[in-house]
Amino acid sequence: MGAALGVALTFALISVPAVHVADLIDHSMERWTTIFVILCTLVATFGVDATLTGFLLLMIDRDTADSRSHTETDRAGRG
């Protein structure tokens, strides 16, 4: 899930040439505020994406381990 959001953001950044981003920063009244907002948006997006991806992978791993332990218990009980 996090990878898909990261890819979508990357495609959005690729479709906008870097010159327009520089023009946006140059024409803003508060240049450092604009840079800070862009930087925080990117950092927060990728940080949340990585967190969600890690959580999802952890839940999948726990679910797989639980199903394996139940299968082994069932086999041992029948034997």
N, C-alpha and C positions, 0 to 999 in steps of 0.2 A: 504494500500500500504506500509506504513511504517512498519507494523507488518510483512509483508511477507519478506521484506528486513532484518529485525531483526532476523527472524527465519532462513533465509538462512545463515547469518553470524554466528549465534549460531551453526548450523549444521557444518559449516566449522571449527569452533573452537573445537567442540566436536570430530571431526574426526582426528584432529591433537593432539597427546598426549602432555601434558604440558612439558614433558621432552625435546621434540624437540624444543619447543619454548625457553626453558632455554638454550639449547645447542646453538641455534642461537644467543642468546644474549651473551653467554660466548665466542663464537668464533668470534664475530664481533670486529672490531678494535676500534670502539667507542661505548662502552656499553650503556652509557647514551643516546646517540643519537638514538640507536636502540630502547631502551625502550620508548623514547619520541615519535618516529614515530609510534610504535605499539599503544601506549596510545592515541595519537591524531587521529589515524585512527578509533579506536573504538569509541571514544567520538564523532567525527564528524559524523560517520555513524549513531549512535543511535540518535544524536541530529537532524540531517536532517530527519531521519525517523519519529521521534516524531512530528516535525514541519509539515511534509507533511500529516501525519495522522490527526493532529489537523485541518489543513486547509481543508482537505477533509470532515471531520465530520462537520465542520462549514458550508461548502457549501451545504451539504446534508440537514442539519437542516434548513438553510435559504430557500432552494428550497421547502422543505415540508411545511414550514410555509406560503410561498407565495401561494402555490397551495391550502392550506386550506382557506386562506383569499379570494381567487378568488371564490372558491366554495360557501363560505358563502355569498358573495356579489351577486352571481348569484341566490341563493335561496331567498334572501331577495328581490331582484328586481322582481322576478316572483310572489311572494306572494301577 
